[in-house]
Amino acid sequence: MPTKPISITIDEDVSHKLDRLATETHRKKSYYVNEALRAYFEEIEDYQIALSRKGGKTVSLANAKKELGI
């Protein structure tokens, strides 16, 4: 898959964790950034699908429990 360089700024603690993980696993930091973004986008897409199936409306947890009889 073709790649494209980007420039981002991340929190220092996230940077340290990413550095440590990449070093310990002998993988590039970009590998973990790509994996994290893929997982995030998948979650967002799933959320959008669920929201569209519900008619685009959200419900509070309290109301959802009430509707479900929990």
N, CA, C and O atoms as a Tripos MOL2 file, in Angstrom:
@<TRIPOS>MOLECULE
protein
  280   279    70     0     0
PROTEIN
NO_CHARGES

@<TRIPOS>ATOM
      1 N           0.8550   -1.1740    0.0000 N.3       1 MET1
      2 CA          0.0000    0.0000    0.0000 C.3       1 MET1
      3 C           0.9010    1.2370    0.0000 C.2       1 MET1
      4 O           1.8680    1.3130    0.7590 O.2       1 MET1
      5 N           0.5730    2.2010   -0.8570 N.am      2 PRO2
      6 CA          1.3650    3.4260   -0.8780 C.3       2 PRO2
      7 C           1.2560    4.1670    0.4520 C.2       2 PRO2
      8 O           0.2420    4.0800    1.1440 O.2       2 PRO2
      9 N           2.2810    4.8730    0.7860 N.am      3 THR3
     10 CA          2.2870    5.6500    2.0230 C.3       3 THR3
     11 C           2.4300    7.1270    1.7040 C.2       3 THR3
     12 O           2.8610    7.5160    0.6190 O.2       3 THR3
     13 N           2.0540    7.9360    2.6840 N.am      4 LYS4
     14 CA          2.1720    9.3840    2.5450 C.3       4 LYS4
     15 C           2.6560    9.9470    3.8690 C.2       4 LYS4
     16 O           2.0230    9.7080    4.8970 O.2       4 LYS4
     17 N           3.7470   10.6790    3.8770 N.am      5 PRO5
     18 CA          4.2250   11.2600    5.1290 C.3       5 PRO5
     19 C           3.3150   12.4020    5.5870 C.2       5 PRO5
     20 O           2.8110   13.1820    4.7790 O.2       5 PRO5
     21 N           3.1200   12.4760    6.9000 N.am      6 ILE6
     22 CA          2.3760   13.5810    7.5000 C.3       6 ILE6
     23 C           3.1550   14.0580    8.7180 C.2       6 ILE6
     24 O           4.0610   13.3790    9.2020 O.2       6 ILE6
     25 N           2.7940   15.2150    9.1930 N.am      7 SER7
     26 CA          3.4130   15.7490   10.3920 C.3       7 SER7
     27 C           2.3250   15.9570   11.4270 C.2       7 SER7
     28 O           1.3070   16.5900   11.1500 O.2       7 SER7
     29 N           2.5420   15.4190   12.6320 N.am      8 ILE8
     30 CA          1.5620   15.5640   13.7050 C.3       8 ILE8
     31 C           2.2680   15.9570   14.9930 C.2       8 ILE8
     32 O           3.4790   15.7830   15.1310 O.2       8 ILE8
     33 N           1.5130   16.4770   15.9120 N.am      9 THR9
     34 CA          2.0120   16.7790   17.2450 C.3       9 THR9
     35 C           1.2020   15.9450   18.2220 C.2       9 THR9
     36 O          -0.0280   15.9750   18.1980 O.2       9 THR9
     37 N           1.8950   15.1930   19.0880 N.am     10 ILE10
     38 CA          1.2110   14.3590   20.0680 C.3      10 ILE10
     39 C           1.6970   14.7100   21.4720 C.2      10 ILE10
     40 O           2.7610   15.3030   21.6510 O.2      10 ILE10
     41 N           0.9000   14.3330   22.4470 N.am     11 ASP11
     42 CA          1.2700   14.5890   23.8370 C.3      11 ASP11
     43 C           2.5780   13.8710   24.1610 C.2      11 ASP11
     44 O           2.8710   12.8060   23.6170 O.2      11 ASP11
     45 N           3.3420   14.4640   25.0400 N.am     12 GLU12
     46 CA          4.6510   13.9190   25.3930 C.3      12 GLU12
     47 C           4.5430   12.5190   25.9880 C.2      12 GLU12
     48 O           5.3650   11.6570   25.6770 O.2      12 GLU12
     49 N           3.5400   12.2740   26.8410 N.am     13 ASP13
     50 CA          3.4140   10.9460   27.4430 C.3      13 ASP13
     51 C           3.0570    9.8910   26.3900 C.2      13 ASP13
     52 O           3.5190    8.7520   26.4690 O.2      13 ASP13
     53 N           2.2410   10.2690   25.4120 N.am     14 VAL14
     54 CA          1.9100    9.3430   24.3200 C.3      14 VAL14
     55 C           3.1670    9.0660   23.4960 C.2      14 VAL14
     56 O           3.4030    7.9320   23.0780 O.2      14 VAL14
     57 N           3.9560   10.0840   23.2680 N.am     15 SER15
     58 CA          5.1950    9.9300   22.5190 C.3      15 SER15
     59 C           6.1480    8.9620   23.2110 C.2      15 SER15
     60 O           6.7590    8.1140   22.5600 O.2      15 SER15
     61 N           6.2740    9.0900   24.5330 N.am     16 HIS16
     62 CA          7.1540    8.1850   25.2830 C.3      16 HIS16
     63 C           6.6650    6.7480   25.2020 C.2      16 HIS16
     64 O           7.4610    5.8240   25.0350 O.2      16 HIS16
     65 N           5.3470    6.5580   25.3220 N.am     17 LYS17
     66 CA          4.7820    5.2090   25.2310 C.3      17 LYS17
     67 C           5.0110    4.6220   23.8410 C.2      17 LYS17
     68 O           5.3510    3.4480   23.7030 O.2      17 LYS17
     69 N           4.8230    5.4410   22.8250 N.am     18 LEU18
     70 CA          5.0270    4.9980   21.4530 C.3      18 LEU18
     71 C           6.4940    4.6420   21.2170 C.2      18 LEU18
     72 O           6.7940    3.6190   20.6010 O.2      18 LEU18
     73 N           7.3990    5.4750   21.6990 N.am     19 ASP19
     74 CA          8.8340    5.1970   21.5750 C.3      19 ASP19
     75 C           9.1910    3.8710   22.2450 C.2      19 ASP19
     76 O           9.9010    3.0460   21.6700 O.2      19 ASP19
     77 N           8.6930    3.6780   23.4610 N.am     20 ARG20
     78 CA          9.0070    2.4690   24.2070 C.3      20 ARG20
     79 C           8.4650    1.2220   23.4950 C.2      20 ARG20
     80 O           9.1620    0.2160   23.3710 O.2      20 ARG20
     81 N           7.2220    1.3030   23.0340 N.am     21 LEU21
     82 CA          6.6090    0.1750   22.3500 C.3      21 LEU21
     83 C           7.3560   -0.1700   21.0680 C.2      21 LEU21
     84 O           7.6190   -1.3420   20.7960 O.2      21 LEU21
     85 N           7.6960    0.8370   20.2890 N.am     22 ALA22
     86 CA          8.4240    0.6100   19.0390 C.3      22 ALA22
     87 C           9.7920   -0.0050   19.3080 C.2      22 ALA22
     88 O          10.2200   -0.9110   18.5930 O.2      22 ALA22
     89 N          10.4650    0.4760   20.3170 N.am     23 THR23
     90 CA         11.7820   -0.0530   20.6590 C.3      23 THR23
     91 C          11.6890   -1.5030   21.1290 C.2      23 THR23
     92 O          12.4650   -2.3550   20.6970 O.2      23 THR23
     93 N          10.7390   -1.7740   22.0120 N.am     24 GLU24
     94 CA         10.5980   -3.1250   22.5710 C.3      24 GLU24
     95 C          10.1780   -4.1550   21.5320 C.2      24 GLU24
     96 O          10.5340   -5.3280   21.6410 O.2      24 GLU24
     97 N           9.4310   -3.7290   20.5370 N.am     25 THR25
     98 CA          8.9020   -4.6730   19.5500 C.3      25 THR25
     99 C           9.6590   -4.6420   18.2190 C.2      25 THR25
    100 O           9.3670   -5.4230   17.3130 O.2      25 THR25
    101 N          10.6190   -3.7470   18.1110 N.am     26 HIS26
    102 CA         11.4090   -3.5930   16.8830 C.3      26 HIS26
    103 C          10.5230   -3.2870   15.6760 C.2      26 HIS26
    104 O          10.7630   -3.7770   14.5730 O.2      26 HIS26
    105 N           9.5010   -2.4730   15.9030 N.am     27 ARG27
    106 CA          8.6270   -2.0150   14.8270 C.3      27 ARG27
    107 C           8.7440   -0.5010   14.7360 C.2      27 ARG27
    108 O           9.1700    0.1660   15.6790 O.2      27 ARG27
    109 N           8.3630    0.0170   13.5970 N.am     28 LYS28
    110 CA          8.3840    1.4670   13.4120 C.3      28 LYS28
    111 C           7.2120    2.0950   14.1540 C.2      28 LYS28
    112 O           6.1540    1.4860   14.3080 O.2      28 LYS28
    113 N           7.4220    3.3120   14.6050 N.am     29 LYS29
    114 CA          6.3390    4.0480   15.2700 C.3      29 LYS29
    115 C           5.1660    4.2410   14.3230 C.2      29 LYS29
    116 O           4.0120    4.2180   14.7500 O.2      29 LYS29
    117 N           5.4520    4.4280   13.0570 N.am     30 SER30
    118 CA          4.3780    4.6270   12.0840 C.3      30 SER30
    119 C           3.4630    3.4030   11.9980 C.2      30 SER30
    120 O           2.2760    3.5420   11.7020 O.2      30 SER30
    121 N           3.9990    2.2130   12.2530 N.am     31 TYR31
    122 CA          3.1760    1.0080   12.2550 C.3      31 TYR31
    123 C           2.0790    1.1430   13.3200 C.2      31 TYR31
    124 O           0.9080    0.8790   13.0470 O.2      31 TYR31
    125 N           2.4590    1.5520   14.5180 N.am     32 TYR32
    126 CA          1.4870    1.6660   15.6120 C.3      32 TYR32
    127 C           0.5240    2.8260   15.4120 C.2      32 TYR32
    128 O          -0.6460    2.7300   15.7810 O.2      32 TYR32
    129 N           0.9950    3.9000   14.8440 N.am     33 VAL33
    130 CA          0.1060    5.0260   14.5590 C.3      33 VAL33
    131 C          -0.9330    4.6010   13.5250 C.2      33 VAL33
    132 O          -2.1170    4.8990   13.6810 O.2      33 VAL33
    133 N          -0.5010    3.9070   12.4700 N.am     34 ASN34
    134 CA         -1.4260    3.4070   11.4570 C.3      34 ASN34
    135 C          -2.4400    2.4420   12.0570 C.2      34 ASN34
    136 O          -3.6320    2.5440   11.7640 O.2      34 ASN34
    137 N          -1.9890    1.5070   12.8930 N.am     35 GLU35
    138 CA         -2.8960    0.5400   13.5180 C.3      35 GLU35
    139 C          -3.9110    1.2370   14.4240 C.2      35 GLU35
    140 O          -5.0900    0.8820   14.4310 O.2      35 GLU35
    141 N          -3.4560    2.2160   15.1760 N.am     36 ALA36
    142 CA         -4.3580    2.9480   16.0650 C.3      36 ALA36
    143 C          -5.3990    3.7230   15.2660 C.2      36 ALA36
    144 O          -6.5750    3.7440   15.6310 O.2      36 ALA36
    145 N          -4.9770    4.3540   14.1890 N.am     37 LEU37
    146 CA         -5.9180    5.1070   13.3580 C.3      37 LEU37
    147 C          -6.9090    4.1790   12.6590 C.2      37 LEU37
    148 O          -8.0940    4.4970   12.5620 O.2      37 LEU37
    149 N          -6.4300    3.0370   12.1750 N.am     38 ARG38
    150 CA         -7.3480    2.0780   11.5530 C.3      38 ARG38
    151 C          -8.4230    1.6340   12.5480 C.2      38 ARG38
    152 O          -9.6070    1.5990   12.2130 O.2      38 ARG38
    153 N          -8.0110    1.2990   13.7610 N.am     39 ALA39
    154 CA         -8.9620    0.8650   14.7870 C.3      39 ALA39
    155 C          -9.9410    1.9860   15.1220 C.2      39 ALA39
    156 O         -11.1380    1.7440   15.2750 O.2      39 ALA39
    157 N          -9.4410    3.1930   15.2330 N.am     40 TYR40
    158 CA        -10.2920    4.3390   15.5450 C.3      40 TYR40
    159 C         -11.3220    4.5650   14.4390 C.2      40 TYR40
    160 O         -12.5060    4.7490   14.7220 O.2      40 TYR40
    161 N         -10.8770    4.5530   13.1860 N.am     41 PHE41
    162 CA        -11.7910    4.7710   12.0690 C.3      41 PHE41
    163 C         -12.8330    3.6640   11.9820 C.2      41 PHE41
    164 O         -13.9890    3.9310   11.6520 O.2      41 PHE41
    165 N         -12.4470    2.4430   12.2700 N.am     42 GLU42
    166 CA        -13.3950    1.3260   12.2700 C.3      42 GLU42
    167 C         -14.4720    1.5350   13.3340 C.2      42 GLU42
    168 O         -15.6540    1.2970   13.0870 O.2      42 GLU42
    169 N         -14.0560    1.9790   14.5120 N.am     43 GLU43
    170 CA        -15.0150    2.2540   15.5850 C.3      43 GLU43
    171 C         -15.9710    3.3740   15.1980 C.2      43 GLU43
    172 O         -17.1730    3.2800   15.4420 O.2      43 GLU43
    173 N         -15.4390    4.4310   14.5950 N.am     44 ILE44
    174 CA        -16.2660    5.5610   14.1700 C.3      44 ILE44
    175 C         -17.2550    5.1150   13.0970 C.2      44 ILE44
    176 O         -18.4280    5.4880   13.1330 O.2      44 ILE44
    177 N         -16.7800    4.3160   12.1450 N.am     45 GLU45
    178 CA        -17.6730    3.8240   11.0910 C.3      45 GLU45
    179 C         -18.7830    2.9580   11.6900 C.2      45 GLU45
    180 O         -19.9450    3.0890   11.3030 O.2      45 GLU45
    181 N         -18.4370    2.0770   12.6300 N.am     46 ASP46
    182 CA        -19.4410    1.2420   13.2890 C.3      46 ASP46
    183 C         -20.4520    2.1050   14.0280 C.2      46 ASP46
    184 O         -21.6520    1.8310   13.9870 O.2      46 ASP46
    185 N         -19.9800    3.1370   14.6980 N.am     47 TYR47
    186 CA        -20.8550    4.0420   15.4250 C.3      47 TYR47
    187 C         -21.8050    4.7500   14.4680 C.2      47 TYR47
    188 O         -22.9990    4.8710   14.7440 O.2      47 TYR47
    189 N         -21.2710    5.2160   13.3450 N.am     48 GLN48
    190 CA        -22.1060    5.9230   12.3750 C.3      48 GLN48
    191 C         -23.1650    4.9990   11.7760 C.2      48 GLN48
    192 O         -24.2960    5.4280   11.5470 O.2      48 GLN48
    193 N         -22.8180    3.7500   11.5240 N.am     49 ILE49
    194 CA        -23.7810    2.7760   11.0160 C.3      49 ILE49
    195 C         -24.8820    2.5620   12.0380 C.2      49 ILE49
    196 O         -26.0670    2.5880   11.7030 O.2      49 ILE49
    197 N         -24.4860    2.3490   13.2860 N.am     50 ALA50
    198 CA        -25.4710    2.1300   14.3470 C.3      50 ALA50
    199 C         -26.3720    3.3470   14.5120 C.2      50 ALA50
    200 O         -27.5830    3.2120   14.6910 O.2      50 ALA50
    201 N         -25.7890    4.5130   14.4520 N.am     51 LEU51
    202 CA        -26.5640    5.7420   14.6060 C.3      51 LEU51
    203 C         -27.5540    5.9100   13.4530 C.2      51 LEU51
    204 O         -28.6960    6.3150   13.6710 O.2      51 LEU51
    205 N         -27.1260    5.6030   12.2390 N.am     52 SER52
    206 CA        -28.0320    5.7370   11.0980 C.3      52 SER52
    207 C         -29.1660    4.7220   11.1750 C.2      52 SER52
    208 O         -30.2930    5.0160   10.7770 O.2      52 SER52
    209 N         -28.8690    3.5240   11.6900 N.am     53 ARG53
    210 CA        -29.9220    2.5130   11.8380 C.3      53 ARG53
    211 C         -30.9420    2.9280   12.8890 C.2      53 ARG53
    212 O         -32.1060    2.5340   12.8250 O.2      53 ARG53
    213 N         -30.5010    3.7200   13.8480 N.am     54 LYS54
    214 CA        -31.3890    4.1780   14.9040 C.3      54 LYS54
    215 C         -32.1310    5.4400   14.4910 C.2      54 LYS54
    216 O         -32.9580    5.9410   15.2530 O.2      54 LYS54
    217 N         -31.8590    5.9510   13.3280 N.am     55 GLY55
    218 CA        -32.5200    7.1570   12.8610 C.3      55 GLY55
    219 C         -31.7400    8.4110   13.1570 C.2      55 GLY55
    220 O         -32.2870    9.5110   13.0770 O.2      55 GLY55
    221 N         -30.4710    8.2740   13.4980 N.am     56 GLY56
    222 CA        -29.6220    9.4240   13.7440 C.3      56 GLY56
    223 C         -29.7630   10.0500   15.1130 C.2      56 GLY56
    224 O         -29.2190   11.1250   15.3660 O.2      56 GLY56
    225 N         -30.4910    9.3850   16.0040 N.am     57 LYS57
    226 CA        -30.7000    9.9620   17.3270 C.3      57 LYS57
    227 C         -29.9020    9.1850   18.3660 C.2      57 LYS57
    228 O         -29.7190    7.9730   18.2560 O.2      57 LYS57
    229 N         -29.4390    9.9040   19.3640 N.am     58 THR58
    230 CA        -28.7700    9.2590   20.4810 C.3      58 THR58
    231 C         -29.7150    9.2320   21.6720 C.2      58 THR58
    232 O         -30.6600   10.0160   21.7630 O.2      58 THR58
    233 N         -29.4320    8.3090   22.5780 N.am     59 VAL59
    234 CA        -30.2460    8.1510   23.7790 C.3      59 VAL59
    235 C         -29.2970    8.0980   24.9640 C.2      59 VAL59
    236 O         -28.2310    7.4880   24.8790 O.2      59 VAL59
    237 N         -29.6710    8.7270   26.0580 N.am     60 SER60
    238 CA        -28.8280    8.6730   27.2500 C.3      60 SER60
    239 C         -28.8220    7.2430   27.7840 C.2      60 SER60
    240 O         -29.7310    6.4630   27.5030 O.2      60 SER60
    241 N         -27.8080    6.9130   28.5420 N.am     61 LEU61
    242 CA        -27.7120    5.5830   29.1310 C.3      61 LEU61
    243 C         -28.9210    5.2910   30.0090 C.2      61 LEU61
    244 O         -29.4570    4.1820   29.9820 O.2      61 LEU61
    245 N         -29.3480    6.2670   30.7770 N.am     62 ALA62
    246 CA        -30.5040    6.0810   31.6550 C.3      62 ALA62
    247 C         -31.7580    5.7590   30.8410 C.2      62 ALA62
    248 O         -32.5230    4.8650   31.2030 O.2      62 ALA62
    249 N         -31.9670    6.4890   29.7400 N.am     63 ASN63
    250 CA        -33.1320    6.2250   28.8970 C.3      63 ASN63
    251 C         -33.0300    4.8890   28.1820 C.2      63 ASN63
    252 O         -34.0330    4.1930   28.0190 O.2      63 ASN63
    253 N         -31.8290    4.5240   27.7550 N.am     64 ALA64
    254 CA        -31.6460    3.2290   27.0980 C.3      64 ALA64
    255 C         -31.9720    2.0990   28.0600 C.2      64 ALA64
    256 O         -32.6470    1.1390   27.6890 O.2      64 ALA64
    257 N         -31.4950    2.2090   29.2970 N.am     65 LYS65
    258 CA        -31.8030    1.1810   30.2970 C.3      65 LYS65
    259 C         -33.3050    1.1160   30.5380 C.2      65 LYS65
    260 O         -33.8650    0.0280   30.6710 O.2      65 LYS65
    261 N         -33.9550    2.2660   30.5940 N.am     66 LYS66
    262 CA        -35.3900    2.2990   30.8190 C.3      66 LYS66
    263 C         -36.1330    1.6420   29.6560 C.2      66 LYS66
    264 O         -37.0580    0.8580   29.8690 O.2      66 LYS66
    265 N         -35.7200    1.9680   28.4140 N.am     67 GLU67
    266 CA        -36.3410    1.3880   27.2300 C.3      67 GLU67
    267 C         -36.1570   -0.1230   27.1700 C.2      67 GLU67
    268 O         -37.0480   -0.8500   26.7300 O.2      67 GLU67
    269 N         -34.9880   -0.5900   27.6180 N.am     68 LEU68
    270 CA        -34.6770   -2.0160   27.5810 C.3      68 LEU68
    271 C         -35.1630   -2.7540   28.8270 C.2      68 LEU68
    272 O         -35.0830   -3.9810   28.8920 O.2      68 LEU68
    273 N         -35.6580   -2.0260   29.7960 N.am     69 GLY69
    274 CA        -36.1330   -2.6550   31.0320 C.3      69 GLY69
    275 C         -35.0220   -3.1850   31.9170 C.2      69 GLY69
    276 O         -35.1950   -4.1770   32.6240 O.2      69 GLY69
    277 N         -33.9070   -2.5300   31.8720 N.am     70 ILE70
    278 CA        -32.7450   -2.9670   32.6640 C.3      70 ILE70
    279 C         -32.6970   -2.1850   33.9650 C.2      70 ILE70
    280 O         -31.7980   -2.3960   34.7790 O.2      70 ILE70
@<TRIPOS>BOND
     1     1     2 1
     2     2     3 1
     3     3     4 2
     4     3     5 am
     5     5     6 1
     6     6     7 1
     7     7     8 2
     8     7     9 am
     9     9    10 1
    10    10    11 1
    11    11    12 2
    12    11    13 am
    13    13    14 1
    14    14    15 1
    15    15    16 2
    16    15    17 am
    17    17    18 1
    18    18    19 1
    19    19    20 2
    20    19    21 am
    21    21    22 1
    22    22    23 1
    23    23    24 2
    24    23    25 am
    25    25    26 1
    26    26    27 1
    27    27    28 2
    28    27    29 am
    29    29    30 1
    30    30    31 1
    31    31    32 2
    32    31    33 am
    33    33    34 1
    34    34    35 1
    35    35    36 2
    36    35    37 am
    37    37    38 1
    38    38    39 1
    39    39    40 2
    40    39    41 am
    41    41    42 1
    42    42    43 1
    43    43    44 2
    44    43    45 am
    45    45    46 1
    46    46    47 1
    47    47    48 2
    48    47    49 am
    49    49    50 1
    50    50    51 1
    51    51    52 2
    52    51    53 am
    53    53    54 1
    54    54    55 1
    55    55    56 2
    56    55    57 am
    57    57    58 1
    58    58    59 1
    59    59    60 2
    60    59    61 am
    61    61    62 1
    62    62    63 1
    63    63    64 2
    64    63    65 am
    65    65    66 1
    66    66    67 1
    67    67    68 2
    68    67    69 am
    69    69    70 1
    70    70    71 1
    71    71    72 2
    72    71    73 am
    73    73    74 1
    74    74    75 1
    75    75    76 2
    76    75    77 am
    77    77    78 1
    78    78    79 1
    79    79    80 2
    80    79    81 am
    81    81    82 1
    82    82    83 1
    83    83    84 2
    84    83    85 am
    85    85    86 1
    86    86    87 1
    87    87    88 2
    88    87    89 am
    89    89    90 1
    90    90    91 1
    91    91    92 2
    92    91    93 am
    93    93    94 1
    94    94    95 1
    95    95    96 2
    96    95    97 am
    97    97    98 1
    98    98    99 1
    99    99   100 2
   100    99   101 am
   101   101   102 1
   102   102   103 1
   103   103   104 2
   104   103   105 am
   105   105   106 1
   106   106   107 1
   107   107   108 2
   108   107   109 am
   109   109   110 1
   110   110   111 1
   111   111   112 2
   112   111   113 am
   113   113   114 1
   114   114   115 1
   115   115   116 2
   116   115   117 am
   117   117   118 1
   118   118   119 1
   119   119   120 2
   120   119   121 am
   121   121   122 1
   122   122   123 1
   123   123   124 2
   124   123   125 am
   125   125   126 1
   126   126   127 1
   127   127   128 2
   128   127   129 am
   129   129   130 1
   130   130   131 1
   131   131   132 2
   132   131   133 am
   133   133   134 1
   134   134   135 1
   135   135   136 2
   136   135   137 am
   137   137   138 1
   138   138   139 1
   139   139   140 2
   140   139   141 am
   141   141   142 1
   142   142   143 1
   143   143   144 2
   144   143   145 am
   145   145   146 1
   146   146   147 1
   147   147   148 2
   148   147   149 am
   149   149   150 1
   150   150   151 1
   151   151   152 2
   152   151   153 am
   153   153   154 1
   154   154   155 1
   155   155   156 2
   156   155   157 am
   157   157   158 1
   158   158   159 1
   159   159   160 2
   160   159   161 am
   161   161   162 1
   162   162   163 1
   163   163   164 2
   164   163   165 am
   165   165   166 1
   166   166   167 1
   167   167   168 2
   168   167   169 am
   169   169   170 1
   170   170   171 1
   171   171   172 2
   172   171   173 am
   173   173   174 1
   174   174   175 1
   175   175   176 2
   176   175   177 am
   177   177   178 1
   178   178   179 1
   179   179   180 2
   180   179   181 am
   181   181   182 1
   182   182   183 1
   183   183   184 2
   184   183   185 am
   185   185   186 1
   186   186   187 1
   187   187   188 2
   188   187   189 am
   189   189   190 1
   190   190   191 1
   191   191   192 2
   192   191   193 am
   193   193   194 1
   194   194   195 1
   195   195   196 2
   196   195   197 am
   197   197   198 1
   198   198   199 1
   199   199   200 2
   200   199   201 am
   201   201   202 1
   202   202   203 1
   203   203   204 2
   204   203   205 am
   205   205   206 1
   206   206   207 1
   207   207   208 2
   208   207   209 am
   209   209   210 1
   210   210   211 1
   211   211   212 2
   212   211   213 am
   213   213   214 1
   214   214   215 1
   215   215   216 2
   216   215   217 am
   217   217   218 1
   218   218   219 1
   219   219   220 2
   220   219   221 am
   221   221   222 1
   222   222   223 1
   223   223   224 2
   224   223   225 am
   225   225   226 1
   226   226   227 1
   227   227   228 2
   228   227   229 am
   229   229   230 1
   230   230   231 1
   231   231   232 2
   232   231   233 am
   233   233   234 1
   234   234   235 1
   235   235   236 2
   236   235   237 am
   237   237   238 1
   238   238   239 1
   239   239   240 2
   240   239   241 am
   241   241   242 1
   242   242   243 1
   243   243   244 2
   244   243   245 am
   245   245   246 1
   246   246   247 1
   247   247   248 2
   248   247   249 am
   249   249   250 1
   250   250   251 1
   251   251   252 2
   252   251   253 am
   253   253   254 1
   254   254   255 1
   255   255   256 2
   256   255   257 am
   257   257   258 1
   258   258   259 1
   259   259   260 2
   260   259   261 am
   261   261   262 1
   262   262   263 1
   263   263   264 2
   264   263   265 am
   265   265   266 1
   266   266   267 1
   267   267   268 2
   268   267   269 am
   269   269   270 1
   270   270   271 1
   271   271   272 2
   272   271   273 am
   273   273   274 1
   274   274   275 1
   275   275   276 2
   276   275   277 am
   277   277   278 1
   278   278   279 1
   279   279   280 2
@<TRIPOS>SUBSTRUCTURE
     1 MET1         2 RESIDUE 1 A MET
     2 PRO2         6 RESIDUE 1 A PRO
     3 THR3        10 RESIDUE 1 A THR
     4 LYS4        14 RESIDUE 1 A LYS
     5 PRO5        18 RESIDUE 1 A PRO
     6 ILE6        22 RESIDUE 1 A ILE
     7 SER7        26 RESIDUE 1 A SER
     8 ILE8        30 RESIDUE 1 A ILE
     9 THR9        34 RESIDUE 1 A THR
    10 ILE10       38 RESIDUE 1 A ILE
    11 ASP11       42 RESIDUE 1 A ASP
    12 GLU12       46 RESIDUE 1 A GLU
    13 ASP13       50 RESIDUE 1 A ASP
    14 VAL14       54 RESIDUE 1 A VAL
    15 SER15       58 RESIDUE 1 A SER
    16 HIS16       62 RESIDUE 1 A HIS
    17 LYS17       66 RESIDUE 1 A LYS
    18 LEU18       70 RESIDUE 1 A LEU
    19 ASP19       74 RESIDUE 1 A ASP
    20 ARG20       78 RESIDUE 1 A ARG
    21 LEU21       82 RESIDUE 1 A LEU
    22 ALA22       86 RESIDUE 1 A ALA
    23 THR23       90 RESIDUE 1 A THR
    24 GLU24       94 RESIDUE 1 A GLU
    25 THR25       98 RESIDUE 1 A THR
    26 HIS26      102 RESIDUE 1 A HIS
    27 ARG27      106 RESIDUE 1 A ARG
    28 LYS28      110 RESIDUE 1 A LYS
    29 LYS29      114 RESIDUE 1 A LYS
    30 SER30      118 RESIDUE 1 A SER
    31 TYR31      122 RESIDUE 1 A TYR
    32 TYR32      126 RESIDUE 1 A TYR
    33 VAL33      130 RESIDUE 1 A VAL
    34 ASN34      134 RESIDUE 1 A ASN
    35 GLU35      138 RESIDUE 1 A GLU
    36 ALA36      142 RESIDUE 1 A ALA
    37 LEU37      146 RESIDUE 1 A LEU
    38 ARG38      150 RESIDUE 1 A ARG
    39 ALA39      154 RESIDUE 1 A ALA
    40 TYR40      158 RESIDUE 1 A TYR
    41 PHE41      162 RESIDUE 1 A PHE
    42 GLU42      166 RESIDUE 1 A GLU
    43 GLU43      170 RESIDUE 1 A GLU
    44 ILE44      174 RESIDUE 1 A ILE
    45 GLU45      178 RESIDUE 1 A GLU
    46 ASP46      182 RESIDUE 1 A ASP
    47 TYR47      186 RESIDUE 1 A TYR
    48 GLN48      190 RESIDUE 1 A GLN
    49 ILE49      194 RESIDUE 1 A ILE
    50 ALA50      198 RESIDUE 1 A ALA
    51 LEU51      202 RESIDUE 1 A LEU
    52 SER52      206 RESIDUE 1 A SER
    53 ARG53      210 RESIDUE 1 A ARG
    54 LYS54      214 RESIDUE 1 A LYS
    55 GLY55      218 RESIDUE 1 A GLY
    56 GLY56      222 RESIDUE 1 A GLY
    57 LYS57      226 RESIDUE 1 A LYS
    58 THR58      230 RESIDUE 1 A THR
    59 VAL59      234 RESIDUE 1 A VAL
    60 SER60      238 RESIDUE 1 A SER
    61 LEU61      242 RESIDUE 1 A LEU
    62 ALA62      246 RESIDUE 1 A ALA
    63 ASN63      250 RESIDUE 1 A ASN
    64 ALA64      254 RESIDUE 1 A ALA
    65 LYS65      258 RESIDUE 1 A LYS
    66 LYS66      262 RESIDUE 1 A LYS
    67 GLU67      266 RESIDUE 1 A GLU
    68 LEU68      270 RESIDUE 1 A LEU
    69 GLY69      274 RESIDUE 1 A GLY
    70 ILE70      278 RESIDUE 1 A ILE
